[in-house]
């Protein structure tokens, strides 16, 4: 796992307001969160999550079968 080294900017009361991270860290977060997926892949991911939450394992493939 990559360590994230943010710089946190706070207001005069000490409340965090903004975070600055490197471009590489940002790209890693985008990829990890799936924000870089095309629309069809996003829909597939949402459907897979629904199947998982419903306990429907039929849609999943055992990794040993790949």
N, CA, C and O atoms as a GROMACS GRO file, in nm:
protein
  264
    1UNK      N    1   0.085  -0.118   0.000
    1UNK     CA    2   0.000   0.000   0.000
    1UNK      C    3   0.089   0.124   0.000
    1UNK      O    4   0.193   0.127   0.067
    2UNK      N    5   0.050   0.223  -0.073
    2UNK     CA    6   0.126   0.346  -0.082
    2UNK      C    7   0.089   0.439   0.032
    2UNK      O    8  -0.028   0.456   0.064
    3UNK      N    9   0.189   0.498   0.093
    3UNK     CA   10   0.163   0.596   0.198
    3UNK      C   11   0.130   0.730   0.132
    3UNK      O   12   0.194   0.771   0.036
    4UNK      N   13   0.029   0.795   0.185
    4UNK     CA   14  -0.011   0.926   0.133
    4UNK      C   15   0.043   1.032   0.228
    4UNK      O   16   0.024   1.024   0.349
    5UNK      N   17   0.109   1.131   0.172
    5UNK     CA   18   0.170   1.237   0.251
    5UNK      C   19   0.100   1.369   0.220
    5UNK      O   20   0.152   1.449   0.142
    6UNK      N   21  -0.017   1.392   0.281
    6UNK     CA   22  -0.091   1.514   0.249
    6UNK      C   23  -0.039   1.635   0.326
    6UNK      O   24   0.021   1.622   0.432
    7UNK      N   25  -0.063   1.750   0.271
    7UNK     CA   26  -0.044   1.876   0.342
    7UNK      C   27  -0.185   1.926   0.368
    7UNK      O   28  -0.264   1.942   0.275
    8UNK      N   29  -0.216   1.950   0.494
    8UNK     CA   30  -0.351   1.991   0.532
    8UNK      C   31  -0.351   2.140   0.564
    8UNK      O   32  -0.271   2.187   0.645
    9UNK      N   33  -0.441   2.211   0.501
    9UNK     CA   34  -0.456   2.354   0.524
    9UNK      C   35  -0.577   2.376   0.614
    9UNK      O   36  -0.685   2.322   0.589
   10UNK      N   37  -0.558   2.454   0.719
   10UNK     CA   38  -0.665   2.479   0.816
   10UNK      C   39  -0.700   2.627   0.818
   10UNK      O   40  -0.621   2.712   0.777
   11UNK      N   41  -0.822   2.656   0.866
   11UNK     CA   42  -0.862   2.795   0.880
   11UNK      C   43  -0.811   2.849   1.014
   11UNK      O   44  -0.739   2.781   1.086
   12UNK      N   45  -0.849   2.971   1.045
   12UNK     CA   46  -0.800   3.037   1.166
   12UNK      C   47  -0.844   2.966   1.294
   12UNK      O   48  -0.786   2.988   1.400
   13UNK      N   49  -0.946   2.881   1.286
   13UNK     CA   50  -0.994   2.806   1.403
   13UNK      C   51  -0.930   2.667   1.410
   13UNK      O   52  -0.957   2.590   1.503
   14UNK      N   53  -0.846   2.636   1.314
   14UNK     CA   54  -0.781   2.505   1.312
   14UNK      C   55  -0.862   2.396   1.244
   14UNK      O   56  -0.825   2.279   1.250
   15UNK      N   57  -0.971   2.434   1.179
   15UNK     CA   58  -1.055   2.337   1.109
   15UNK      C   59  -0.995   2.305   0.973
   15UNK      O   60  -0.968   2.396   0.895
   16UNK      N   61  -0.973   2.176   0.944
   16UNK     CA   62  -0.918   2.140   0.812
   16UNK      C   63  -1.011   2.188   0.700
   16UNK      O   64  -1.132   2.167   0.705
   17UNK      N   65  -0.952   2.252   0.599
   17UNK     CA   66  -1.030   2.306   0.487
   17UNK      C   67  -0.989   2.250   0.352
   17UNK      O   68  -1.074   2.231   0.265
   18UNK      N   69  -0.862   2.222   0.333
   18UNK     CA   70  -0.812   2.172   0.205
   18UNK      C   71  -0.698   2.074   0.230
   18UNK      O   72  -0.629   2.080   0.332
   19UNK      N   73  -0.680   1.985   0.133
   19UNK     CA   74  -0.570   1.889   0.139
   19UNK      C   75  -0.495   1.894   0.007
   19UNK      O   76  -0.556   1.895  -0.100
   20UNK      N   77  -0.364   1.896   0.015
   20UNK     CA   78  -0.279   1.896  -0.104
   20UNK      C   79  -0.202   1.765  -0.105
   20UNK      O   80  -0.132   1.732  -0.009
   21UNK      N   81  -0.216   1.690  -0.216
   21UNK     CA   82  -0.140   1.566  -0.233
   21UNK      C   83  -0.071   1.571  -0.368
   21UNK      O   84  -0.107   1.651  -0.455
   22UNK      N   85   0.028   1.486  -0.385
   22UNK     CA   86   0.100   1.485  -0.513
   22UNK      C   87   0.009   1.429  -0.623
   22UNK      O   88  -0.091   1.362  -0.596
   23UNK      N   89   0.045   1.458  -0.747
   23UNK     CA   90  -0.030   1.408  -0.862
   23UNK      C   91  -0.033   1.256  -0.863
   23UNK      O   92  -0.136   1.196  -0.891
   24UNK      N   93   0.080   1.194  -0.832
   24UNK     CA   94   0.088   1.048  -0.830
   24UNK      C   95  -0.006   0.989  -0.726
   24UNK      O   96  -0.072   0.888  -0.750
   25UNK      N   97  -0.011   1.052  -0.608
   25UNK     CA   98  -0.101   1.004  -0.504
   25UNK      C   99  -0.247   1.020  -0.547
   25UNK      O  100  -0.330   0.932  -0.523
   26UNK      N  101  -0.277   1.133  -0.611
   26UNK     CA  102  -0.412   1.156  -0.662
   26UNK      C  103  -0.451   1.050  -0.764
   26UNK      O  104  -0.560   0.992  -0.757
   27UNK      N  105  -0.362   1.024  -0.860
   27UNK     CA  106  -0.390   0.923  -0.963
   27UNK      C  107  -0.412   0.786  -0.900
   27UNK      O  108  -0.500   0.711  -0.943
   28UNK      N  109  -0.334   0.752  -0.797
   28UNK     CA  110  -0.351   0.626  -0.727
   28UNK      C  111  -0.487   0.617  -0.660
   28UNK      O  112  -0.551   0.512  -0.664
   29UNK      N  113  -0.531   0.725  -0.598
   29UNK     CA  114  -0.663   0.727  -0.535
   29UNK      C  115  -0.774   0.712  -0.638
   29UNK      O  116  -0.869   0.637  -0.617
   30UNK      N  117  -0.761   0.782  -0.750
   30UNK     CA  118  -0.860   0.773  -0.857
   30UNK      C  119  -0.873   0.629  -0.905
   30UNK      O  120  -0.983   0.578  -0.923
   31UNK      N  121  -0.759   0.563  -0.925
   31UNK     CA  122  -0.760   0.425  -0.972
   31UNK      C  123  -0.818   0.331  -0.866
   31UNK      O  124  -0.900   0.245  -0.897
   32UNK      N  125  -0.775   0.348  -0.742
   32UNK     CA  126  -0.823   0.262  -0.633
   32UNK      C  127  -0.973   0.274  -0.614
   32UNK      O  128  -1.041   0.174  -0.591
   33UNK      N  129  -1.025   0.395  -0.624
   33UNK     CA  130  -1.168   0.418  -0.603
   33UNK      C  131  -1.251   0.388  -0.727
   33UNK      O  132  -1.374   0.392  -0.722
   34UNK      N  133  -1.186   0.359  -0.838
   34UNK     CA  134  -1.258   0.328  -0.961
   34UNK      C  135  -1.314   0.449  -1.031
   34UNK      O  136  -1.405   0.437  -1.114
   35UNK      N  137  -1.262   0.566  -1.000
   35UNK     CA  138  -1.314   0.688  -1.061
   35UNK      C  139  -1.271   0.704  -1.206
   35UNK      O  140  -1.323   0.788  -1.279
   36UNK      N  141  -1.174   0.621  -1.248
   36UNK     CA  142  -1.125   0.630  -1.385
   36UNK      C  143  -1.194   0.529  -1.478
   36UNK      O  144  -1.154   0.513  -1.593
   37UNK      N  145  -1.296   0.462  -1.427
   37UNK     CA  146  -1.365   0.360  -1.506
   37UNK      C  147  -1.462   0.424  -1.606
   37UNK      O  148  -1.519   0.529  -1.579
   38UNK      N  149  -1.479   0.358  -1.720
   38UNK     CA  150  -1.578   0.407  -1.815
   38UNK      C  151  -1.718   0.375  -1.760
   38UNK      O  152  -1.732   0.301  -1.663
   39UNK      N  153  -1.819   0.431  -1.823
   39UNK     CA  154  -1.956   0.420  -1.773
   39UNK      C  155  -2.003   0.275  -1.760
   39UNK      O  156  -2.067   0.239  -1.662
   40UNK      N  157  -1.972   0.192  -1.859
   40UNK     CA  158  -2.014   0.052  -1.856
   40UNK      C  159  -1.947  -0.023  -1.741
   40UNK      O  160  -2.011  -0.103  -1.672
   41UNK      N  161  -1.819   0.003  -1.719
   41UNK     CA  162  -1.748  -0.062  -1.609
   41UNK      C  163  -1.802  -0.017  -1.474
   41UNK      O  164  -1.810  -0.096  -1.380
   42UNK      N  165  -1.839   0.110  -1.463
   42UNK     CA  166  -1.899   0.160  -1.339
   42UNK      C  167  -2.030   0.088  -1.310
   42UNK      O  168  -2.057   0.049  -1.196
   43UNK      N  169  -2.113   0.070  -1.415
   43UNK     CA  170  -2.240  -0.002  -1.397
   43UNK      C  171  -2.215  -0.146  -1.356
   43UNK      O  172  -2.285  -0.198  -1.269
   44UNK      N  173  -2.116  -0.212  -1.418
   44UNK     CA  174  -2.082  -0.349  -1.382
   44UNK      C  175  -2.039  -0.358  -1.236
   44UNK      O  176  -2.078  -0.452  -1.165
   45UNK      N  177  -1.961  -0.262  -1.191
   45UNK     CA  178  -1.914  -0.261  -1.053
   45UNK      C  179  -2.030  -0.242  -0.955
   45UNK      O  180  -2.034  -0.306  -0.850
   46UNK      N  181  -2.124  -0.156  -0.989
   46UNK     CA  182  -2.242  -0.133  -0.905
   46UNK      C  183  -2.326  -0.260  -0.898
   46UNK      O  184  -2.372  -0.298  -0.790
   47UNK      N  185  -2.346  -0.326  -1.011
   47UNK     CA  186  -2.423  -0.451  -1.013
   47UNK      C  187  -2.354  -0.560  -0.932
   47UNK      O  188  -2.419  -0.636  -0.860
   48UNK      N  189  -2.222  -0.567  -0.942
   48UNK     CA  190  -2.147  -0.668  -0.865
   48UNK      C  191  -2.162  -0.642  -0.715
   48UNK      O  192  -2.176  -0.736  -0.637
   49UNK      N  193  -2.160  -0.516  -0.676
   49UNK     CA  194  -2.178  -0.482  -0.534
   49UNK      C  195  -2.318  -0.522  -0.487
   49UNK      O  196  -2.334  -0.575  -0.377
   50UNK      N  197  -2.418  -0.496  -0.570
   50UNK     CA  198  -2.555  -0.535  -0.535
   50UNK      C  199  -2.567  -0.686  -0.520
   50UNK      O  200  -2.630  -0.735  -0.427
   51UNK      N  201  -2.506  -0.761  -0.613
   51UNK     CA  202  -2.507  -0.907  -0.605
   51UNK      C  203  -2.440  -0.955  -0.476
   51UNK      O  204  -2.491  -1.044  -0.409
   52UNK      N  205  -2.328  -0.895  -0.444
   52UNK     CA  206  -2.255  -0.933  -0.323
   52UNK      C  207  -2.339  -0.907  -0.198
   52UNK      O  208  -2.348  -0.992  -0.110
   53UNK      N  209  -2.401  -0.789  -0.191
   53UNK     CA  210  -2.484  -0.753  -0.076
   53UNK      C  211  -2.607  -0.843  -0.065
   53UNK      O  212  -2.655  -0.870   0.045
   54UNK      N  213  -2.658  -0.891  -0.179
   54UNK     CA  214  -2.775  -0.978  -0.180
   54UNK      C  215  -2.738  -1.124  -0.155
   54UNK      O  216  -2.825  -1.210  -0.142
   55UNK      N  217  -2.608  -1.152  -0.149
   55UNK     CA  218  -2.564  -1.289  -0.127
   55UNK      C  219  -2.570  -1.375  -0.251
   55UNK      O  220  -2.566  -1.498  -0.242
   56UNK      N  221  -2.579  -1.313  -0.367
   56UNK     CA  222  -2.586  -1.386  -0.494
   56UNK      C  223  -2.445  -1.407  -0.547
   56UNK      O  224  -2.384  -1.317  -0.604
   57UNK      N  225  -2.394  -1.528  -0.528
   57UNK     CA  226  -2.258  -1.559  -0.568
   57UNK      C  227  -2.251  -1.614  -0.710
   57UNK      O  228  -2.141  -1.639  -0.760
   58UNK      N  229  -2.364  -1.632  -0.776
   58UNK     CA  230  -2.366  -1.687  -0.912
   58UNK      C  231  -2.292  -1.599  -1.012
   58UNK      O  232  -2.238  -1.648  -1.111
   59UNK      N  233  -2.290  -1.470  -0.986
   59UNK     CA  234  -2.228  -1.377  -1.080
   59UNK      C  235  -2.075  -1.373  -1.067
   59UNK      O  236  -2.007  -1.315  -1.151
   60UNK      N  237  -2.022  -1.435  -0.962
   60UNK     CA  238  -1.879  -1.430  -0.936
   60UNK      C  239  -1.810  -1.557  -0.984
   60UNK      O  240  -1.870  -1.665  -0.982
   61UNK      N  241  -1.687  -1.544  -1.027
   61UNK     CA  242  -1.608  -1.656  -1.076
   61UNK      C  243  -1.495  -1.681  -0.977
   61UNK      O  244  -1.429  -1.587  -0.932
   62UNK      N  245  -1.474  -1.807  -0.944
   62UNK     CA  246  -1.362  -1.843  -0.857
   62UNK      C  247  -1.232  -1.810  -0.929
   62UNK      O  248  -1.216  -1.842  -1.047
   63UNK      N  249  -1.141  -1.747  -0.860
   63UNK     CA  250  -1.017  -1.705  -0.923
   63UNK      C  251  -0.938  -1.823  -0.979
   63UNK      O  252  -0.863  -1.807  -1.076
   64UNK      N  253  -0.954  -1.940  -0.920
   64UNK     CA  254  -0.885  -2.059  -0.970
   64UNK      C  255  -0.939  -2.103  -1.106
   64UNK      O  256  -0.872  -2.177  -1.178
   65UNK      N  257  -1.060  -2.058  -1.141
   65UNK     CA  258  -1.120  -2.095  -1.268
   65UNK      C  259  -1.074  -2.005  -1.383
   65UNK      O  260  -1.102  -2.034  -1.500
   66UNK      N  261  -1.006  -1.899  -1.351
   66UNK     CA  262  -0.962  -1.804  -1.456
   66UNK      C  263  -0.845  -1.853  -1.531
   66UNK      O  264  -0.797  -1.785  -1.622
   0.00000   0.00000   0.00000
